[in-house]
Amino acid sequence: MNLFQYLHPGNFLIIDLIAATTNALNGVLLASRPDYYQRNHWTVVGLLLLALFGGIGGGVTRDILLNKIPGAITNPWYLILCLVAGVIGIIIANRAYAQSQKFRETLFSFMTSFSLPWYAVIGVQAGLDAHLPGIACVLLGVVGPTAGRYLIDITAGKTAKQFIRGEWFVGTAVLTALAYLVLALYLGLSIWPATLIAVAIGFIFRVAALWFDWEEPMPRLPASLMQGLSERETLKEKMEPGWEPTEQ
């Protein structure tokens, strides 16, 4: 079998593979955090499965909603690259804890911030290709970038990131999806100009949210129910020399 025949040109194939690989690596690094690992003690096989969850979970969920055979099943490069990323993640995590977690919490944040809006755009375009209404296309644009993290969190016995305080994780996907929908459907831009503009909007917003600690608003509830909310460190603070991760 010639694996390179599956690397056929396409509007989003290479970008989709890059995004899947990035998210697979992030999945292993996330699972290796103390608050994830110490309560579960993952095996090597378990970590590789989490790499697959992170890398292809969103795309598979999106394709199932569209009643399609997932691209990760028909193209072996998704599984190959996600497993390679999983092995790399295990190697990184096995090195000094502070160094591997600093990598995940700082420089790698830019990579995941880059992959998130690409997945959102791919989801919206898939919905447009299926002639779905705009709101359904936006939903697919949210499912693609976030479902993998959901699978990892649920497997780890933690509340999924989508539902708790964070730096506009879901909001970035929504913003990117809406931007692409308006540019492609209502303004009539072709795929690549619409994609590049929407991705730039999503990437800049996500990095700014991490840098300045912009978070989703909390509901107005009695102060007694809000106890335990701790101050969060910004990406700017984590980038400073000498920063080390706080034990979770």
C-alpha positions, 0 to 999 in steps of 0.5 A: 500500500502506498501511503503517500497516495492518501496525501492528495491535494485538497483545500484542507487536508494538510491543515486538518492533519496538522491540526489533528497532530497538534491536538494529539500531542496536546492531549498527551501533555494534558493527560500527563498533568498531575491533576489528570495523571495521579488520579488515573495512572495512565498506561502507555496504551492509555496515553496513546488512546488519549492522543487519538481522542484529542487528535481525531475526536472532534473530526470523527464527531463532526463527520458522524453528525454529517452521516459521513464515514470519518476522514480519520478512518478512510485516510491512515495518515490521521491515525499514524500522525496522531500516534507519532504525536502521542509517542512524542508527547510521552517522551516529553512528559517523561522529561523534567516535569517543570520543563515539559509543563512549561512547554505545554503552558507557554509555547505550545499554547500558541500552536493549539491556539492556531489549530483551534480556528482551523478546525472551526473553519473546516467544520463550517465548510463541511456544513455548507457543503452539506447544505445545512442552515447557518446555525448548524454550520456554526455548531459543527464549527464548535464541535470540531475543535472542542469534542476531543478535549471533551473526550479526554476530560470525561475519560479522566473523570473531570468536568469538561473544559467547555462548561467551566471557567476558561479563556474563551475556549468555546467562544473562540470556536464560535467567533471563528465559525461565525466569521467564516460563515459571514465571509463565505456565505454572505459576503461571497469570498472564496474558500482561502480568503475567507479561511485566512481571515477567519483563522486570523480573527480566531487565533488573535482572539484566543491568544489575547484571551490567554495573554490578558486572562479574558474569561467567560462571564460567571453567573451572578450567584451568592458569594458562598457558591463562588468560593474556591475560585482562584486567581489564574496566571496569564500566558504573559506571566507564564512566558516570563523566565523562571516561571514554573507550573504550580502543582495541581 
